[in-house]
Amino acid sequence: MGYHYNPLVNNQFPQIAERYDTINPATGEVIGTVPECASVVEEAVAGAKAAQKQWAQVPLFGRIAKVGEIASLLEKHGQELAELDILDTGSPRHVMEADTKFAVQLMRFQMGLAPQVMGKGGDRWTGDNIHFTLPQPYGVVARFCAFNHPLMFSIMRIAAPLLMGNSLIIKPSEFTSLSTLRMGEILAPILPPGLIQILTGGIPVGEGIVGHKDIKRITLTGGKNAALAFYGVAAKNGHIKDFTFELGGKNPMVIYPDANTEQAFKSAVHGMNFYQTAGQSCGSTTRIFIHRSIYEAGKKAIKAACESIKIGDPQDPKTLMAAVSTTSQFEKVMHYINVSKEEGLPLLTGGERLTKAPFDKGYFVPPTVFYDVTPEHTLFREEVFGPVLALIPWDDEDEMLACVNEVEYGLTASVWTQDIDRAMELVRHFEAGTVWINGSTKHFPGFGFAGAKNSGVGSEENLEELASFTQMKAVHYFGAQGRKNVEIGLG
């Protein structure tokens, strides 16, 4: 009974003896097992390396056509794959179904961008010489995906490397691997053998991939500690690698007294992503800076909005918020709630695990809001990655801005004001890679999603993401005069 998929290795599904249980966080039930694939890393990389040599010879528009075929097939199976994510993550149906659609849309968007990745040319000042740059693939690339949106991340990570002529190893989170493994079964019949490999597991397989000499380009959506570990593994093995990291955040939303407060307070709750993944989103606006003149009104509105969120069975289409996705993440959330209470922070709403049926066997934590948070509190500085929100009053703009930028992270930020000059000035001072004015949380493909400081390196969801899967080679052709100059020593 349950789901017991195997990895995709060279379009085969090898039986792996070492496996671990995967749990439905809404019920606490074991729903399947997932393989630890460290033993097949070498085989997978060798196959990916061979496949890439053939794939790189396919003309760009042939690669675009194959990625389009992949997108269409995944779209056809979208509902089936979303069902696995609902079971595996405990997140609501409305989120997981939307994830598949967004990811496929992004694949098609990147198909349209692909022809824009090109080299540069020109004769400059070197006579009749010709100079140009040639974008070339890395070879085998690997992409590590986070647990909160497993299928969305796995699908989103396919197009850019393949379009640019690379082969790809996908490593989903060890906690939420089912949909990605099933995706491998769906795609295998239409893939050149070895073009996409799907490997699951924990630290052993991760170290095998990151430490491999033939994988020069790696991306990670995850946490800072994982990124530091990647650097360490690469250094230990004596390899220089190109990394993109999309990491955590402790993201501010600043609300001015002239804002449309009704919309701003709703956005404070919406931007926290309670409705989506129980607050388990790196881009969530987890620190709400509210001007003191509207602070009490903000507390009242945010409390009411949080308490109106329907928490329930993730299978129910009417459920807005469901479970925290993993045992370890649930324990982390409860740790930060308890620490905040111990530090004396006043609690506005939530703050306890739901223990009555039908929630008694799952990891259900309601929207939890603490107020009067200051830089001295742990909740001000450290990422929870769960449904815990901090409200912070402010009076002085300079002091507020210093507090906004005080933390180590810099992923997203939001400002609410009707003064556009003030907003644009504040945007310049926010130490963040993505900023919303009078809004929150939404991604707009083409403009990139990126972090500053310890929130990441590199940009995704744009042309730069595709270009990042190429290495630029400079080519110099010597014309007649150029050859003559070399012959007489002029260079």
C-alpha positions as CSV (number, residue, x, y, z in Angstrom):
1,M,0.0,0.0,0.0
2,G,1.1,3.6,-0.4
3,Y,3.5,5.2,-2.9
4,H,6.9,3.6,-3.4
5,Y,8.4,5.3,-6.5
6,N,12.0,4.8,-7.7
7,P,14.4,7.4,-9.1
8,L,14.7,8.2,-12.8
9,V,18.2,7.2,-13.9
10,N,18.9,7.0,-17.6
11,N,15.2,6.5,-18.3
12,Q,15.1,3.5,-16.0
13,F,13.8,3.1,-12.5
14,P,16.4,1.2,-10.4
15,Q,15.2,-0.5,-7.3
16,I,16.8,1.1,-4.3
17,A,16.9,-0.9,-1.0
18,E,17.6,2.0,1.3
19,R,14.3,3.9,1.8
20,Y,12.6,6.1,4.4
21,D,9.0,6.8,5.2
22,T,7.1,9.9,3.9
23,I,4.3,11.2,6.0
24,N,1.1,13.0,5.3
25,P,1.4,16.0,7.7
26,A,-2.3,16.5,7.9
27,T,-3.0,13.1,9.3
28,G,0.4,11.8,10.6
29,E,0.0,8.7,8.5
30,V,2.8,7.1,6.5
31,I,1.8,7.3,2.9
32,G,4.8,5.8,1.2
33,T,8.6,5.5,1.0
34,V,11.3,7.4,-0.8
35,P,14.7,6.0,-1.9
36,E,18.1,7.3,-0.7
37,C,19.9,7.5,-4.0
38,A,23.5,8.1,-3.1
39,S,24.4,4.7,-4.6
40,V,23.4,5.7,-8.1
41,V,24.9,9.2,-8.3
42,E,27.8,8.1,-10.4
43,E,25.6,6.2,-12.8
44,A,23.3,9.2,-13.1
45,V,26.0,11.7,-13.7
46,A,27.7,9.5,-16.3
47,G,24.4,9.1,-18.1
48,A,23.6,12.8,-17.9
49,K,27.1,13.6,-19.3
50,A,26.6,11.3,-22.3
51,A,23.1,12.6,-22.9
52,Q,24.3,16.2,-22.8
53,K,26.8,15.7,-25.6
54,Q,24.0,14.7,-27.9
55,W,21.5,17.2,-26.6
56,A,23.9,20.1,-27.2
57,Q,23.9,19.2,-30.9
58,V,20.1,19.7,-31.2
59,P,19.4,23.1,-32.7
60,L,17.8,25.6,-30.3
61,F,14.3,25.4,-31.9
62,G,14.5,21.6,-31.6
63,R,15.2,22.0,-27.9
64,I,12.4,24.5,-27.6
65,A,10.0,22.0,-29.2
66,K,11.1,19.2,-26.8
67,V,10.6,21.5,-23.7
68,G,7.2,22.4,-25.1
69,E,6.4,18.7,-25.3
70,I,7.4,18.2,-21.7
71,A,5.3,21.2,-20.6
72,S,2.2,19.9,-22.4
73,L,2.6,16.4,-20.9
74,L,3.0,17.8,-17.4
75,E,0.0,20.0,-17.9
76,K,-2.0,17.0,-18.9
77,H,-1.1,15.2,-15.7
78,G,-1.3,18.3,-13.6
79,Q,-4.3,17.2,-11.5
80,E,-2.7,13.8,-10.7
81,L,0.6,15.4,-9.6
82,A,-1.2,18.1,-7.5
83,E,-3.0,15.3,-5.6
84,L,0.4,13.9,-4.6
85,D,1.5,17.3,-3.4
86,I,-1.6,17.7,-1.3
87,L,-0.9,14.4,0.4
88,D,2.8,15.0,0.8
89,T,2.9,18.7,1.9
90,G,-0.4,19.0,3.8
91,S,-1.0,22.3,1.8
92,P,-4.5,23.2,0.5
93,R,-5.8,22.0,-2.8
94,H,-6.2,25.5,-4.2
95,V,-2.5,26.1,-3.8
96,M,-1.1,22.8,-5.2
97,E,-3.4,22.9,-8.2
98,A,-2.3,26.5,-8.9
99,D,1.4,25.5,-8.5
100,T,1.3,23.2,-11.5
101,K,-0.4,25.8,-13.7
102,F,2.1,28.5,-12.8
103,A,5.1,26.3,-13.3
104,V,4.0,25.2,-16.8
105,Q,3.3,28.8,-17.7
106,L,6.8,29.7,-16.6
107,M,8.3,26.9,-18.8
108,R,6.5,28.4,-21.8
109,F,7.6,31.9,-20.9
110,Q,11.2,30.7,-20.9
111,M,10.8,28.9,-24.2
112,G,10.0,32.4,-25.6
113,L,13.0,33.9,-24.0
114,A,15.5,31.3,-25.2
115,P,16.3,32.8,-28.6
116,Q,17.3,36.1,-26.8
117,V,20.3,34.4,-25.1
118,M,23.0,35.2,-27.6
119,G,26.6,36.3,-27.8
120,K,28.0,39.7,-28.7
121,G,30.0,40.8,-31.7
122,G,32.0,43.8,-33.0
123,D,35.2,44.8,-34.6
124,R,36.0,47.4,-31.9
125,W,39.3,49.1,-32.7
126,T,41.2,46.1,-33.9
127,G,41.2,46.7,-37.6
128,D,39.7,43.9,-39.7
129,N,39.7,41.4,-36.9
130,I,36.3,40.0,-35.9
131,H,35.4,39.4,-32.3
132,F,32.4,37.7,-30.8
133,T,31.2,35.8,-27.7
134,L,29.6,32.3,-27.9
135,P,27.3,31.1,-25.1
136,Q,27.9,27.5,-24.4
137,P,26.3,25.0,-22.0
138,Y,27.9,24.0,-18.7
139,G,27.2,20.3,-19.3
140,V,25.5,18.5,-16.4
141,V,23.7,20.8,-14.0
142,A,21.9,20.0,-10.8
143,R,18.9,21.8,-9.2
144,F,17.9,21.3,-5.5
145,C,14.3,22.1,-4.8
146,A,12.5,23.1,-1.5
147,F,9.8,21.1,0.3
148,N,7.1,23.8,0.4
149,H,6.2,23.7,-3.4
150,P,7.7,20.4,-4.6
151,L,6.1,20.0,-7.9
152,M,6.1,23.7,-8.8
153,F,9.8,24.0,-8.2
154,S,10.7,20.7,-10.0
155,I,8.8,21.8,-13.1
156,M,10.1,25.4,-13.0
157,R,13.7,24.1,-12.9
158,I,13.5,22.1,-16.1
159,A,13.3,24.6,-18.9
160,A,16.2,27.0,-18.5
161,P,19.0,24.3,-18.3
162,L,17.6,22.2,-21.1
163,L,16.9,25.1,-23.4
164,M,20.5,26.2,-23.0
165,G,21.8,22.7,-24.0
166,N,22.6,21.2,-20.6
167,S,21.4,17.9,-19.1
168,L,19.7,18.1,-15.7
169,I,19.7,16.4,-12.3
170,I,16.7,17.3,-10.2
171,K,17.0,16.7,-6.4
172,P,13.6,17.3,-4.6
173,S,13.4,17.7,-0.9
174,E,13.7,14.4,0.9
175,F,10.5,15.3,2.8
176,T,8.2,15.9,-0.3
177,S,9.5,13.8,-3.2
178,L,6.5,11.9,-4.4
179,S,5.2,14.2,-7.1
180,T,8.7,14.7,-8.6
181,L,9.3,10.9,-8.7
182,R,6.0,10.4,-10.4
183,M,6.9,13.2,-12.8
184,G,9.9,11.1,-13.8
185,E,7.7,8.1,-14.7
186,I,5.5,10.4,-16.8
187,L,8.4,12.0,-18.7
188,A,10.7,9.0,-19.3
189,P,8.9,7.8,-22.5
190,I,9.5,11.2,-24.3
191,L,13.0,12.0,-23.0
192,P,16.3,11.2,-24.6
193,P,17.9,8.7,-22.1
194,G,19.7,10.5,-19.3
195,L,18.7,14.0,-20.2
196,I,16.8,14.4,-17.0
197,Q,17.7,12.4,-13.9
198,I,15.7,12.5,-10.7
199,L,17.5,11.5,-7.5
200,T,16.0,11.7,-4.0
201,G,17.4,11.4,-0.5
202,G,19.1,13.3,2.3
203,I,22.6,14.4,3.0
204,P,24.4,11.4,1.3
205,V,22.9,12.0,-2.1
206,G,23.2,15.7,-1.7
207,E,26.9,15.5,-1.0
208,G,27.4,13.1,-3.9
209,I,25.9,15.5,-6.3
210,V,27.5,18.7,-5.0
211,G,30.9,17.1,-4.7
212,H,30.9,15.5,-8.1
213,K,33.6,16.8,-10.4
214,D,31.4,16.7,-13.5
215,I,28.7,19.0,-12.2
216,K,29.9,22.6,-12.4
217,R,26.6,24.5,-12.1
218,I,24.2,24.0,-9.2
219,T,21.1,25.8,-7.9
220,L,19.4,25.5,-4.5
221,T,16.1,26.8,-3.1
222,G,16.5,26.3,0.6
223,G,18.1,27.7,3.7
224,K,21.4,29.5,4.5
225,N,22.9,26.5,6.3
226,A,22.4,24.3,3.2
227,A,24.0,26.9,1.0
228,L,27.1,27.1,3.3
229,A,27.3,23.3,3.3
230,F,27.3,23.3,-0.5
231,Y,30.3,25.7,-0.5
232,G,32.0,23.4,2.0
233,V,31.4,20.2,0.0
234,A,32.7,21.8,-3.2
235,A,35.8,23.2,-1.4
236,K,36.5,19.8,0.3
237,N,36.4,18.1,-3.0
238,G,38.6,20.8,-4.6
239,H,36.1,22.0,-7.1
240,I,35.1,25.5,-8.3
241,K,31.4,25.6,-9.0
242,D,28.8,28.1,-10.1
243,F,26.0,28.4,-7.6
244,T,22.6,30.1,-7.5
245,F,21.0,30.2,-4.1
246,E,17.4,31.4,-3.4
247,L,17.4,31.3,0.4
248,G,15.4,32.6,3.4
249,G,14.0,35.9,4.4
250,K,12.9,38.0,7.4
251,N,10.9,40.3,5.1
252,P,9.5,43.7,6.1
253,M,6.2,45.4,5.2
254,V,6.1,49.1,6.1
255,I,2.7,50.7,6.4
256,Y,2.5,54.5,6.5
257,P,-0.4,56.4,8.0
258,D,-1.4,57.8,4.6
259,A,-1.8,54.2,3.2
260,N,-5.1,52.7,2.2
261,T,-5.1,50.9,5.6
262,E,-7.9,48.5,4.8
263,Q,-6.0,47.1,1.8
264,A,-2.7,47.3,3.7
265,F,-3.8,45.3,6.7
266,K,-5.3,42.7,4.4
267,S,-2.0,42.6,2.5
268,A,-0.2,42.1,5.7
269,V,-2.1,38.8,6.2
270,H,-2.0,37.8,2.5
271,G,1.7,38.6,2.2
272,M,2.4,36.2,5.1
273,N,1.2,33.3,2.9
274,F,-1.0,31.8,5.6
275,Y,-3.4,30.8,2.9
276,Q,-0.8,29.1,0.8
277,T,1.7,27.0,2.7
278,A,0.9,27.9,6.4
279,G,3.5,30.7,6.2
280,Q,6.2,28.4,4.8
281,S,7.4,30.7,2.2
282,C,10.8,32.5,1.9
283,G,9.1,35.6,0.5
284,S,6.5,36.0,3.2
285,T,6.4,39.5,4.8
286,T,6.9,38.3,8.3
287,R,7.7,41.7,10.0
288,I,4.9,44.3,9.7
289,F,6.1,47.8,10.6
290,I,2.9,49.8,11.3
291,H,3.0,53.6,12.1
292,R,2.0,54.1,15.7
293,S,-0.9,56.4,14.7
294,I,-2.6,53.4,13.0
295,Y,-1.1,50.6,15.1
296,E,-4.1,49.8,17.2
297,A,-6.3,49.7,14.1
298,G,-3.8,47.5,12.5
299,K,-3.7,45.0,15.3
300,K,-7.5,44.8,15.3
301,A,-7.8,44.3,11.6
302,I,-5.0,41.8,11.3
303,K,-6.4,39.8,14.3
304,A,-9.8,39.6,12.6
305,A,-8.4,38.7,9.3
306,C,-6.2,35.9,10.7
307,E,-9.1,34.4,12.8
308,S,-11.4,34.4,9.7
309,I,-9.1,32.0,7.8
310,K,-10.7,28.6,7.3
311,I,-8.3,25.9,8.5
312,G,-9.2,22.4,7.5
313,D,-8.6,19.3,5.5
314,P,-6.2,20.1,2.6
315,Q,-8.3,18.0,0.3
316,D,-11.3,20.3,0.9
317,P,-11.5,23.0,-1.9
318,K,-12.9,25.4,0.7
319,T,-9.9,25.1,3.0
320,L,-7.7,28.2,2.9
321,M,-4.9,27.0,5.3
322,A,-3.9,23.5,6.3
323,A,-0.9,21.8,7.9
324,V,2.8,22.6,8.4
325,S,4.6,20.3,6.0
326,T,7.2,18.3,7.9
327,T,7.8,17.1,11.4
328,S,11.0,19.1,11.7
329,Q,9.4,22.3,10.5
330,F,6.5,21.9,12.9
331,E,8.9,21.5,15.8
332,K,10.8,24.6,14.6
333,V,7.6,26.6,14.4
334,M,6.6,25.6,17.9
335,H,10.1,26.4,19.2
336,Y,9.8,30.0,18.0
337,I,6.3,30.4,19.4
338,N,7.6,29.1,22.8
339,V,10.7,31.3,22.7
340,S,8.6,34.4,21.9
341,K,6.3,33.6,24.9
342,E,9.3,33.1,27.1
343,E,10.7,36.5,26.0
344,G,7.4,38.1,27.1
345,L,6.1,39.1,23.7
346,P,2.3,39.7,23.9
347,L,0.2,37.3,21.8
348,L,-2.5,38.8,19.5
349,T,-3.9,35.5,18.2
350,G,-3.0,31.8,17.8
351,G,0.0,30.5,19.6
352,E,-1.0,26.9,20.2
353,R,-1.1,23.7,18.1
354,L,-4.6,22.6,17.2
355,T,-5.3,19.4,19.1
356,K,-9.0,18.7,18.8
357,A,-10.3,16.4,16.1
358,P,-10.0,16.6,13.1
359,F,-6.6,18.3,13.7
360,D,-5.3,16.1,16.5
361,K,-3.1,13.9,14.4
362,G,-1.7,16.5,12.1
363,Y,0.7,19.4,12.2
364,F,-1.8,22.2,12.4
365,V,-0.8,25.6,13.8
366,P,-3.2,28.5,13.3
367,P,-2.1,32.0,12.2
368,T,0.0,33.3,15.2
369,V,0.7,37.0,15.7
370,F,2.9,38.6,18.3
371,Y,3.0,42.4,18.7
372,D,5.3,45.0,20.2
373,V,8.2,43.1,18.7
374,T,11.6,44.9,19.0
375,P,15.1,44.2,17.6
376,E,16.0,42.6,20.9
377,H,13.5,39.8,20.3
378,T,14.4,36.5,18.6
379,L,11.3,36.7,16.4
380,F,12.5,40.0,15.0
381,R,15.8,38.5,13.7
382,E,15.4,34.8,12.9
383,E,13.4,33.2,10.1
384,V,10.6,30.9,11.4
385,F,9.4,29.7,8.0
386,G,5.9,29.1,9.4
387,P,2.7,30.8,10.4
388,V,4.2,33.3,12.9
389,L,3.9,37.1,12.2
390,A,5.5,40.0,14.1
391,L,3.9,43.4,14.4
392,I,6.3,46.3,15.1
393,P,5.2,49.9,15.8
394,W,7.3,52.8,14.5
395,D,7.4,56.6,14.8
396,D,10.7,57.8,13.3
397,E,11.3,57.0,9.7
398,D,15.1,56.8,10.0
399,E,15.0,54.5,13.0
400,M,12.4,52.4,11.2
401,L,14.5,52.0,8.1
402,A,17.5,51.1,10.2
403,C,15.5,48.3,11.9
404,V,14.1,47.1,8.5
405,N,17.7,46.6,7.3
406,E,19.2,45.3,10.6
407,V,18.7,41.6,9.9
408,E,21.0,39.3,7.9
409,Y,18.4,38.6,5.2
410,G,17.3,40.7,2.2
411,L,14.8,38.7,0.1
412,T,11.6,40.8,-0.2
413,A,10.1,44.0,1.2
414,S,6.8,45.9,0.8
415,V,5.8,49.5,1.4
416,W,2.3,50.9,1.7
417,T,1.8,54.6,1.1
418,Q,0.0,56.9,-1.3
419,D,3.1,59.1,-1.6
420,I,4.8,57.7,-4.6
421,D,7.9,59.9,-4.1
422,R,8.3,58.6,-0.6
423,A,7.8,55.0,-1.8
424,M,10.4,55.3,-4.5
425,E,12.9,56.8,-2.1
426,L,12.3,54.0,0.4
427,V,12.7,51.4,-2.3
428,R,16.3,52.7,-2.9
429,H,17.1,52.1,0.8
430,F,15.5,48.7,1.3
431,E,18.2,46.0,1.3
432,A,16.1,43.5,-0.6
433,G,16.1,41.9,-4.0
434,T,12.4,42.1,-4.6
435,V,10.2,45.0,-3.5
436,W,6.4,45.6,-3.8
437,I,4.7,49.0,-3.5
438,N,1.1,48.8,-2.3
439,G,1.2,45.0,-2.8
440,S,2.9,41.9,-1.7
441,T,3.9,38.3,-2.5
442,K,3.1,38.1,-6.2
443,H,5.8,37.1,-8.7
444,F,6.0,38.7,-12.2
445,P,8.0,36.5,-14.6
446,G,10.5,38.4,-16.6
447,F,11.5,40.7,-13.8
448,G,13.3,38.1,-11.8
449,F,13.2,37.0,-8.2
450,A,16.3,37.5,-6.3
451,G,17.7,38.2,-2.8
452,A,20.3,40.4,-1.2
453,K,22.7,39.7,1.7
454,N,22.2,36.2,3.1
455,S,19.0,35.7,1.1
456,G,20.7,34.4,-1.9
457,V,22.9,34.8,-5.0
458,G,21.6,35.1,-8.5
459,S,18.2,35.7,-10.1
460,E,15.5,33.4,-11.4
461,E,12.3,33.6,-13.5
462,N,13.9,35.9,-16.1
463,L,16.3,36.1,-19.1
464,E,19.2,36.2,-16.7
465,E,18.2,32.7,-15.4
466,L,18.5,31.2,-18.9
467,A,21.8,33.0,-19.5
468,S,23.2,31.7,-16.2
469,F,23.1,28.2,-17.6
470,T,25.7,29.2,-20.3
471,Q,29.3,30.1,-20.2
472,M,30.5,32.8,-22.5
473,K,33.4,31.9,-24.7
474,A,35.3,34.8,-26.4
475,V,36.3,34.1,-30.0
476,H,38.8,36.3,-32.0
477,Y,39.3,35.9,-35.8
478,F,42.3,37.6,-37.2
479,G,41.7,39.3,-40.5
480,A,44.5,40.0,-43.0
481,Q,45.7,43.1,-41.3
482,G,45.4,41.5,-37.9
483,R,47.5,38.5,-39.0
484,K,50.1,40.9,-40.4
485,N,50.2,42.8,-37.1
486,V,50.8,39.6,-35.2
487,E,53.6,38.6,-37.6
488,I,55.4,41.9,-36.9
489,G,54.8,41.6,-33.2
490,L,52.1,44.2,-32.7
491,G,49.6,41.7,-31.1
